[in-house]
Amino acid sequence: MSKNAAEVLNPGPGTPLGVVNEIINACSDAKGKDILVLDVRKVSDMAQYFVLVSGRSDRQVQGIANKALEALAQHGYHPDSIEGLEEGHWVLCDLGDVVLHVFYEATRQHYDLEGLWFRAGRLQIETQKSGSAIEFKAA
């Protein structure tokens, strides 16, 4: 593989990227905006991936988070903890290897996790036209 070629990552069932895949599909279905996957494996021991998503209102943030949690539960994934769901400004769902952050847009800008985790890799997300298949590439 050339130095400029992106590494294609496997989002198979039961893998952390499989969890990320389910989250992205659910968040997309709930009209989540600016979905970003941070690969924090080389900069943190707390998780492998962070998924960041924005909503336009507190209700939409709650709806996006609930949709993701429902989709994950259908596949047997249950968070270790959930914070902020009642307020709807920043919902954090800790799934062990994957942490989902659903933000109200202004809250996401204020806390700037993208800037805080600037050393983390970013995964390029390519949604396939067939629907739920997602291809991840290390950017």
FENJO-V264371 format. One record per run of one state. SS is the DSSP state (H for helix, E for strand, L for the rest). FROM is the first residue (numbers start at 1). TO is the last residue. Records with the same first field share a line. If there is no record, write none. Layout:
# FENJO-V264371
SS = FROM-TO / FROM-TO
This chain:
# FENJO-V264371
L = 1-7 / 10-15 / 30-32 / 40-48 / 56-57 / 75-80 / 84-89 / 95-97 / 112-112 / 117-120 / 128-133 / 139-139
E = 8-9 / 33-39 / 49-55 / 81-83 / 90-94 / 98-104 / 121-127 / 134-138
H = 16-29 / 58-74 / 105-111 / 113-116
